[in-house]
């Protein structure tokens, strides 16, 4: 039996998961109470009981239903994360108990580098070897092009909606900043990723009819020389000096709301823009919207044609 495995970074379902989540990210047994307290303050400040974990669950369930009802494909859809449950070990064990013999990996974001795809495969293959099933179960990766029109249309819809929401008198003095989580690594790896992001931004801007746009990164680590740039905070300051009066931040990689984007391209940018006397908007993230679910199901179905 073939099955889809949605791979993700991490998706806490409860405030009680925060400590273990950050410990896993930093490869530690535990993190200081100050780290947990800061995260708790952010979640309470955000004030929404919705979590990335519950969004991820609905995405998996909805894609499975769409594959069946829209494309006539009986493909069970599972989820696994690197830093929160369900981890790959438990998910792979469940897939084997369910009789899965072909695992097809899919990631719900446009840009998946070759390095990331190989890492995901290795994570699953490691669990199969542990369970002595490596010879019986095959592992594949479904990898649509980063500028696949389905990704582009979804992102363009959100960017265009945010732009339209701006008053017309502000639009000539506004800028859309397409962003993504900064990538750490060698210069060649960062340059390769930057090329993909700029190609995606260009495609989205073209479909949305946006002429005033740029790209920047968010969430870089402390050693900025090892991370992709420019930082979105720096870009906004530069745009202000150039006379820009309004900014729209649109994340092209994080397609589901999470606390990191809520602050990195939400509250933090809102505060900065207020200091600079600029208006600020954030393009909506698709979450488990109908168009994202159908697009994902179609991209998966296309793989089996």
Buried (B, 14 or more C-beta within 10 A) or exposed (E): EBBBBBBBBBBBBEBEBBBBBBBBBEEEEEBEEEBBEEBEEBBEEBEEEEBBBBBBBBBBBBBBEBBBEEBEBEBBBBBBBBBBBBBBBEBBBBBBEEEBEBBBBBBBBBBBBEEBBEEBBEBBBBBBEEBEBBEEBEBBBBBBBBBBEBBBBBBBBBBBBBBEEBEEEEBEBBBBBBBBBBBEBEEEBBEBBBEBBEBBBBBBBEBBEBEBBBBBBBBBEEEEEBBBBBBBBEBBBEBBEEEBBBBBBBBBBBBBBBBBBBBBBBBBBBEBBEEBEBBBBBBBBBBBBEEBBBBBBBBBBEBEE
